[in-house]
């Protein structure tokens, strides 16, 4: 087992979680993880030829307004949700630290570089704020992006910095490329799920049964 340190993040490289030749990251706070996340990540996997997708759990995201529930709870729910998904791999790299996490640190830990970019799957609402991300220029250089259309966010500035491609697999050629997915996105938000749980309304069709049972057993989001 080899332990790597990069900007206060610890990453344990094993056969199961080591740096891959092709790396796809679907990140989020997953607070809680829901069917919209799972469906979108599987869609990304299929677009790229059924390649595994790392479900990257965010620790302390810099641009989130409210604090998520503990990383331990979110990590357990993510593992439950991915248990039956052959192409989705829960990844806890970013919660191995108590400090604020930055995407570019994770990208570099995963081996992202110009000629071997890490593919980030992002909603267009997240991409609209991409220029505010730490070390944005390095993100442009060491990643390519699949955009999932959730809103009608204006992406003109980002399109200026990335090359738009028509074929998903062209994202692997080099960093700085964008592909816009036309696959439909399931209209579910984690905030709506939390609100419904708080209001004692049903959410069972939106989240994995094991995740729902865990939420009920641990009284998450219920007050």
Phi and psi in degrees as a GROMACS rama.xvg file:
@    title "Ramachandran Plot"
@    xaxis  label "Phi"
@    yaxis  label "Psi"
@TYPE xy
-118.508  131.733  UNK-2
-107.901  125.977  UNK-3
-111.115  141.257  UNK-4
-117.786  132.732  UNK-5
-148.807  111.696  UNK-6
51.8441  51.652  UNK-7
69.7351  6.67003  UNK-8
-102.993  137.031  UNK-9
-107.647  132.463  UNK-10
-130.219  121.02  UNK-11
-93.3754  112.45  UNK-12
-90.5319  112.23  UNK-13
-122.384  179.539  UNK-14
-60.8585  -32.6171  UNK-15
-80.2859  -35.3612  UNK-16
-119.967  17.4538  UNK-17
-72.6708  170.813  UNK-18
-65.5573  125.036  UNK-19
-98.6824  163.965  UNK-20
-66.1641  -37.2274  UNK-21
-126.851  123.376  UNK-22
-124.452  126.778  UNK-23
-119.336  132.241  UNK-24
-122.507  125.896  UNK-25
-114.895  102.345  UNK-26
-101.463  159.958  UNK-27
174.151  167.211  UNK-28
-77.575  -23.3085  UNK-29
48.1316  62.0805  UNK-30
-123.677  67.5578  UNK-31
-97.0224  168.258  UNK-32
-66.3292  136.254  UNK-33
-136.071  178.004  UNK-34
-63.8489  -28.17  UNK-35
-61.7422  -42.2056  UNK-36
-61.5164  -47.7929  UNK-37
-64.603  -44.7706  UNK-38
-63.2455  -44.2773  UNK-39
-64.6065  -42.8258  UNK-40
-65.1906  -39.918  UNK-41
-65.4786  -34.6425  UNK-42
-63.2296  -42.6685  UNK-43
-62.7391  -44.5652  UNK-44
-57.3051  -45.3509  UNK-45
-65.3995  -40.1654  UNK-46
-58.9626  -32.23  UNK-47
-99.9422  15.1864  UNK-48
89.1644  38.1448  UNK-49
61.2816  36.4255  UNK-50
-81.6638  145.8  UNK-51
-60.6417  144.832  UNK-52
-119.136  128.053  UNK-53
-81.7681  120.162  UNK-54
-87.5109  94.1456  UNK-55
-86.774  112.439  UNK-56
-79.7125  119.813  UNK-57
-75.3744  139.548  UNK-58
-84.5381  -78.6096  UNK-59
-124.012  80.4192  UNK-60
-63.1946  133.482  UNK-61
-67.7896  -32.7855  UNK-62
-100.617  8.88389  UNK-63
-87.2393  135.155  UNK-64
-71.721  -43.8865  UNK-65
-110.623  155.359  UNK-66
-80.0301  131.216  UNK-67
-74.3155  169.024  UNK-68
-64.5894  170.545  UNK-69
-56.198  148.469  UNK-70
-61.9349  -29.888  UNK-71
-64.501  -43.4197  UNK-72
-64.3694  -46.5185  UNK-73
-66.1262  -36.3209  UNK-74
-65.2788  -43.0489  UNK-75
-63.7922  -43.3278  UNK-76
-64.261  -39.0877  UNK-77
-64.0245  -41.482  UNK-78
-62.1862  -41.1919  UNK-79
-63.014  -43.6329  UNK-80
-67.852  -30.8256  UNK-81
-92.7068  -3.46039  UNK-82
-56.7847  -37.2687  UNK-83
-102.43  11.628  UNK-84
-104.201  107.257  UNK-85
-66.5469  -26.7678  UNK-86
-103.865  4.92319  UNK-87
-112.784  123.799  UNK-88
-116.025  111.383  UNK-89
-64.3516  136.16  UNK-90
-132.161  124.356  UNK-91
-107.953  21.9444  UNK-92
-51.1063  -45.0178  UNK-93
-78.3264  -9.71151  UNK-94
-103.708  15.9764  UNK-95
-86.8614  15.7277  UNK-96
-144.5  155.859  UNK-97
-95.6752  -0.49391  UNK-98
-96.1773  167.476  UNK-99
-58.3108  137.096  UNK-100
-100.921  145.031  UNK-101
-123.985  135.833  UNK-102
-58.3587  -39.4906  UNK-103
-63.4633  -33.0087  UNK-104
-62.4981  -44.1463  UNK-105
-63.8263  -43.1658  UNK-106
-57.3994  -44.4609  UNK-107
-69.9589  -36.8859  UNK-108
-61.1137  -37.0073  UNK-109
-82.4309  4.25969  UNK-110
88.8113  16.2887  UNK-111
-64.8677  133.941  UNK-112
-152.831  173.3  UNK-113
-54.6187  -45.1114  UNK-114
-93.0403  -0.0229299  UNK-115
-143.548  67.77  UNK-116
-70.6043  150.697  UNK-117
-83.0966  133.363  UNK-118
-89.3609  122.777  UNK-119
-101.974  128.732  UNK-120
-98.0371  116.277  UNK-121
-133.653  143.477  UNK-122
-70.1188  152.416  UNK-123
-63.6179  -25.6876  UNK-124
-66.3552  -34.8961  UNK-125
-73.2274  -41.1505  UNK-126
-62.3803  -32.4093  UNK-127
-60.2881  -24.1246  UNK-128
-105.722  12.0004  UNK-129
-59.6283  -34.2978  UNK-130
-66.0138  -14.846  UNK-131
-87.4111  -6.87156  UNK-132
-72.2886  147.797  UNK-133
-60.458  133.674  UNK-134
54.3989  52.75  UNK-135
-56.0494  -39.2806  UNK-136
-61.5486  -36.9599  UNK-137
-71.0609  -34.0302  UNK-138
-61.412  -43.4137  UNK-139
-60.4807  -34.0481  UNK-140
-83.3975  -35.8274  UNK-141
-108.532  2.83547  UNK-142
-133.463  158.423  UNK-143
-122.081  162.06  UNK-144
-131.905  134.101  UNK-145
-98.8406  121.422  UNK-146
-94.8364  128.536  UNK-147
-102.837  119.019  UNK-148
-78.0326  105.666  UNK-149
-107.277  -29.4793  UNK-150
-135.618  -168.606  UNK-151
-109.883  40.1629  UNK-152
-61.2182  143.761  UNK-153
-78.4608  122.744  UNK-154
-117.102  17.465  UNK-155
-56.4491  -43.6429  UNK-156
-66.7495  -37.8358  UNK-157
-70.6511  -39.4255  UNK-158
-60.1941  -27.7177  UNK-159
-68.9205  -29.4026  UNK-160
-95.1386  -18.0791  UNK-161
-117.591  155.008  UNK-162
-90.9796  125.045  UNK-163
-81.0218  129.406  UNK-164
-119.1  156.579  UNK-165
-97.2121  -14.6497  UNK-166
-122.087  125.641  UNK-167
-54.0902  -40.8442  UNK-168
-69.5254  -12.5486  UNK-169
-68.6813  -14.2502  UNK-170
-64.8612  -24.7767  UNK-171
-77.608  -18.4012  UNK-172
-60.4394  -45.5994  UNK-173
-165.21  163.854  UNK-174
-68.6758  167.219  UNK-175
85.7289  23.6911  UNK-176
-119.467  153.484  UNK-177
-132.519  137.804  UNK-178
-123.775  132.141  UNK-179
-99.943  114.358  UNK-180
-72.3242  140.675  UNK-181
-101.316  2.36686  UNK-182
-66.2668  140.538  UNK-183
-65.7852  146.254  UNK-184
-106.458  132.582  UNK-185
-68.3721  124.583  UNK-186
-82.1729  79.9497  UNK-187
-133.712  137.639  UNK-188
-120.262  146.976  UNK-189
-62.5296  -34.4273  UNK-190
-65.1845  -37.1628  UNK-191
-66.2048  -41.8379  UNK-192
-60.1763  -45.5865  UNK-193
-61.6596  -43.3088  UNK-194
-62.4793  -41.8256  UNK-195
-67.1129  -38.0971  UNK-196
-63.5033  -42.8221  UNK-197
-62.3101  -33.8978  UNK-198
-88.5653  6.31579  UNK-199
61.6011  33.7932  UNK-200
-99.9217  158.065  UNK-201
-69.7578  137.586  UNK-202
-132.254  10.7256  UNK-203
-61.6722  -28.1966  UNK-204
-81.5241  -8.33167  UNK-205
-102.284  -18.3129  UNK-206
-132.871  157.05  UNK-207
-59.4487  140.199  UNK-208
-54.4259  -38.7441  UNK-209
-68.9327  -34.5914  UNK-210
-67.7387  -42.5479  UNK-211
-61.2227  -44.0628  UNK-212
-62.3699  -39.4879  UNK-213
-64.6572  -42.4164  UNK-214
-60.5536  -44.9398  UNK-215
-65.7712  -44.0899  UNK-216
-65.1651  -33.2116  UNK-217
-100.662  0.633973  UNK-218
62.7643  31.1697  UNK-219
-71.6553  143.302  UNK-220
62.2188  12.5948  UNK-221
-96.9294  -0.545691  UNK-222
